[in-house]
Amino acid sequence: MVKALSFFCFFHLSLFSSEVRYYEFPESLEGGHSGLTLLENDKTSGMKTFAMITDRGPTLGKEKKDGVSYRVFLGEADYIPRIITFKLNTKNQSITEVTKIPLYFQEEQKKIYANGLSIKVAKSDGIWLTEKPSMNEYFEALDRSPYGIDPESLAWDGKNFWVGEEYGPSILKVSKSGKIEKRFFPQGEYKEFDLAESIQNIPEIFTKRQSNKGFESVAFNPKKQELLVILQSTIEKSKKNIKNGIIRFLTFDTRNEEVTGHYFLVLENPLSKINKISGAYYSKRKNAYFFIERDAKLGEDAKKLVRTLSLKGATNLLRLKTPLAKKLQTTSHLEETHVMELLSEGISAAKTETIGMIPTDKDEMGKPEGIVVDPNDTCKIFVINDNDYNSDPDLILQSLFVQIKLKPCR
């Protein structure tokens, strides 16, 4: 039954094709690129200026010491996450680096650079919201930090950058210079809370996200002046949650700096391993959000879907007045309920549609983590591939920038 359903759901994927151009970044641009957004689009010169963001820095899996699981930093425990801007010349197909912008906090007159270390936040029951402490390559434990961030997604509103990250998870408001102006964090009671520039106004349920699976996608809608912020995966990993394939997301007003919507989407085929959301972008011309839904595989068997999302008809859980409202807003009851049962209660997921696939003929193209839709041609997308700094010797990934022409396209 499961195999038949999987075949039925994915048969249509064979109908998609694409024209692809791969670009390798200059070595100076390093790796670990996790988000992508468009800053400028000059039709006359053919120049497009993009920005991408690095994550917490080079790490190598997990190690246990004295019964505690740690995340191991390789050589750069003091790595500073940064935004990198670059230009694509669409006429001669060249890429040039523009700037590297290290992220920092400002305390009085002192500039304190961000780092990738685990944060100093624990709930009232003592559970740390950054699931693992850190250690260096010599397996020495490192202190948790009030300045720790793990950036995964990036958007630009014309004045400020907005970053989705995994520790917490939280949303960062970042100036053009790299200053972290504010950090929007989930509500709740905390036993320990030492976090710079923090405002607690995100629903507490988002603290229940799976380990290392936070705000992997953020997109800015200039019409509404709001962000779309999506979790990478379903919260609280369980057989029932995975089977139903429900993933929560927020809308966030960038003017009033508050959450305006609490929604959910359903994966195309929850029974498959295509269960990660990574990267999002709003297309003004299409009036729709584009996002990537992918598996963790490499090579020809891998599947990286390009999908669209619309909020039209979707239920905003913040405005729900039914007896179920509080349960859906604050517990995993949402994830444990099949979408058809929710629909019978008048509760609707966001409308999503698969419109294409990211080619996986290059083995190194395994982690597409950022997407931009060409404002001149909504059939053309740009995708960034995260190479994880090539810190895992058994997994060779390239730091790639890819231009894809989707076919068919409507």
N, C-alpha and C positions, 0 to 999 in steps of 0.2 A: 504493500500500500504506500509506504513512504517513498519507495523508489519510483513508483508510477507517478505520484504527485510531483516529485522533483523533476521528472522528465517533462511532465505537462507544463510546469511553471517555467522551465528554462528552454523549451524548444524554440520559442520565439527569439531567443538571444542569437541564434544562428543566422537570423535575418539581418543583423546589424553588421556594418563594415565601416571602415574609416580610412582616411588618408592621414599619414603620420609623418611628422618631422621631429627628430630627436636632437636636442642640444645638450652638449656637455658643458658644465660650468667651468670657468677658469679655476685653477687650484686655489687661488686666493679666497674663493668664496666658501671654502671649507665644506662642511656637511651638516647633517642633522636638521635639514630644512623641513619645517613642519606646517607652515601655513603660507598662503599666497593671496595677494590682493593687487588691484590695479590702481596706480596713482595718477598717471597721465596717459592720454591717448591722442597723439598728434597725427591726424589723417594726412596732412600735407607732407610731412617729412617721413612718415611711416614709422616713427619712433613710438614705442610703448614703454612706459616706466612702471615697473612692478616693485612690490616689496614682499619679502618673505621673512619668516622668523625662525630662529633656532629653538630647540627644546632645552632641557636642563643641562645638557653636556654629555660627553662620552661616558657610557656606563657599560658594564658587562654583567647582565643578569643579576642573580641573587646568590648570596652565600649565607650560611648559618654559622653563628658563633655563640656559644653558651646558650643554645636553644632559641636564639633570636635571629630572624631573617633580616638581612641587610641588603641594601642596594650598593653595588661596588662602583665607585667612580674611578676611571682610568686616567691617572696622571694629572687630571685637572679638576680637583675637588672645588677649586675656586673659579671654575668656568663662569663667565658672565653671559647669560642669554642675550641675544642681540637681534635687532631688525636689520636686514640687509636690503638695500635697494639696488636694482640693476635695470639696464636699458636693453630692449630688444629692437634691433634695426630690422624691420620686416622686408627691407629692400635688399640688403646684402646678407641677411640672416645671421647677424653677429650679435653676441652678448657682451656687454661691458659692465663692470662693477661701477656703482656710483658712490654709495656710502655704507659704512657699517655703524650702526647706532646701538651702543651698549645700553642696557636698561638699568635704571638706578632709582633709588629713593632719595628724597631730600629731607634731612632733619636739621632744622635751623639753617646754619650756613654750611653744613657738612653734607657732601655727596656720598651716599653709600650704595655701592653697586649691588645689583641683585645677584643671587647665586642659584644653583640647582639643588641645594640641600633640602632635606625634609623640613616641613614647617613645624612651628611650636604651637600646635593646636590640638587639644584633646577634649572629647565630649565629657559630659558629667559622669558617664559610666567608665571613663578612663580610656576609651578607644581613640587612638590617634587618627586624625583625618588624613594624614599622610601615612599610608599603611606601613611603610618600612623606614627605619632610620638609615643613615648612610655610613659607609666606611670607605677609606681610601684603598689604593691598590696594594697597600701593605697589610690590609685587613685590620686597620685600626679604626675604631668607632669615631665618628664625627658628630659634633653637637648639632642638634636641630637649630634652624635659623628662622628669625622673624622676617628675613628677606628672601626666603626660598620661593622659587617659582618654577613651574614646568610648562612653558608655553607650548601650545599645540595648534592654535588657529589665529588668524589675523584679518582685520577689516579696517577700512579707512573711511572717515566721514567727511573728509575735506579739510579738517582741522586737527583731528586727533586719531591715533590708532586705537583700536579696541582688540584686546587679546583674550582668547579663551584658554584657560589652563587647567591642569589636572589636580593640583594640590588644593583640596578643599571640596569641590572645585570652585574656581572663582573667575570673575571677569575683571580685566584690568583696563583702566583708562590711561593711555600713555600719550604724552606730548610728542611733537615732532622731534624734540631733542633727545627723547628716550626716557624722560622723567615719568615714573609711575605716579600719577596724580592721585588715583583712588583704586582701591581693590574691593570689589563687591563680592560678598561672601555669604554663604548660607546662614540662616537664622538658627537659633537653638541655644541650649544651655551648655556652657563649656567649663570644664574643670580647669583647663589651662588655655589661655588665649593670648599669645604674644605674636602679633602680626601687624606689620607696618601698614599705615594708610588704609585701614579696613573699615568697611561699612557693611553691616549685616542686613541684607534685604532680599536675599534669594530664598525661595521655599526650602525648608529644612530637609525635605525628602531627597534633595539632590546630594546630601552628604552620604546617602546610601549607595552611591554609584559604585560599580565594581572597582577593585583595586587597579590603579593605573589606567582608568578609563573615564576621564573627565570631559570637559567641554572641548571636544575635538573639532568642532565646526562653529564658525561665527561668520555672519554675513550682514552687511549694512544695507538697509532699504532707505534711499534718500527721500522717497515720496512720503513715507511715514516717520522718517527720522528715528528709526528703531533698528535694533539688532535682532537677528534670529540666532539663537545659541542652542546647539544640539549636543546631547551626550553621545559618547562613542558607542555605547552598548546599553542593553537593558540593565536596570539596577538589580542588585542582589541576585547574583547568579544562582539559578535553580532550574530543575528540569521543566517546571511549569512556565517559568518566566521565559526561558529560551524557546520553548515550543510556541508561545504566543507571539513572540517577536515584537513586543511593544517597547518603543524608545521615547523617552520624554524630551521635550525641548521648551525653551522660553522665548518670549519676545521682551525686549528691554528698551524703554524710551531713553534715548541718549540726551534729550533736553532736560527732562526731569530726573533722569538717572534712577529709574525705578522699573521693576518688573511689571509688565502690562498683560502678559499672557502666559499660560501654562498649558501646553498642548502635548499631543503624542502622535507618533507615526507608527506604521507597521511595516516591518521588513517585507521585501517582495516574496521571499520564501523562507519563513522562520525555521523550517526543518532543515535548511541547508546550512553550510558553514559561512555563507555570505552574511555576516552579522555585525559588521563594523561600519560606522559612519565616519567619514574623514574628509573634511573640507566642504565649504559651502560658499555660494556667491549669488547675489541678487542681480538679475538681468532686467534693467529698466525697459528695454525694448520688448522683452517677452513677458514682462510683469509676472515673473516667477522666480523662485529660488532653485538653483541647481545644486546638487550635492553628490558625493561619491559614496556608494555602498559597496563594500568589498569583503573578500575573504583574506586569509593570511598566507595563501599559497604563492609560489613562484612558478613561472613557466606557462606553457600552453594550457594547462588545466586550470589555471587561476582565473577568477572572475572578478572584474572590477567594473561595476555598473555606474553609468551616469544617469541620474534620476532628477526629476523636477518635483517641487513641492508647492502646494497652494493652501492657504489658510481658509479659503472660501468654504463655508459649511462646517469647518472644524469646530469642535467644542472647546471653549476656553474654560478650563477647570476652575479658574479663579472666579468665574461668574456663575458657576453651576449652583443651583439652589435646591437640588433634589436631596433626599435623605442620604444618598450615596456620596455626596460632594466631599465631605470631610475625609471619608475613607479613601477616596481616590486621590485626594490632594496630599495626604499625609502618610499613607501606607502603601505597601506593594500590592494592594488589592487590584489596582489597575493592571499591573503586569501579569497577575495571576488569572485574569479574566479574559476569555476569548473575545476577539473583536466583534463577532456576531452577537454575543450576549450583551456587550456594551451598546451596540447599535440598537438592540431591542429596548434598551433603557433610554434611548435618545441621545447617546453619547457617541460622537463621531471622531474618527482619526482624521488627520490632515490628508488631503488628497495627494497621492504620489503616483508618478508614472516613470517607467524606465524608457529612456529615449536613445540609449547608446551604450557602448562598452569602450573601456580603455584597453587598447591592445596589450597583450602580455607576451608577445613573441620574444622580447628581450628578457632573459632571466633576471636581470638586474632591476627590472621595473616591478617591484613587489609591494611597495608601500606608497601609492599615490596619496598625498595628504593635503593637497591644496588645489583649488580649482578657480579659474577665472573664465568668464564668458566674454568673448570678443564683442565690444559694444557696436562694432560695424557689421557683424555677421554672427547671429546667434547659433549658427550651425558649427561654429568654430570655438573650441575651448583650449585653454592652456592649463597644464597640470604639472605640479611639482612632485618629484619622487624623493622620499626621505631615505638616505643611505645609512642612517644610524651611526654616522661617523666611521663606518666600517670597523666598529669596535669588536664585532663577533667574527673570528677567523673562519667560522664554518658557514657564514652567510655573507656573500659578497653582493652588495648592492651599489648601484651608481647614483651619484647626485645628478639627476637629470631634470631638464625642463623640456616639456613635450607639447607640441602644437598638434591638435587633432581636429580633423574635419569629419563631423559625424554624418553617417549615411545609413539609412535614409534620414532626411531632415525635413521638418515641416514647421 
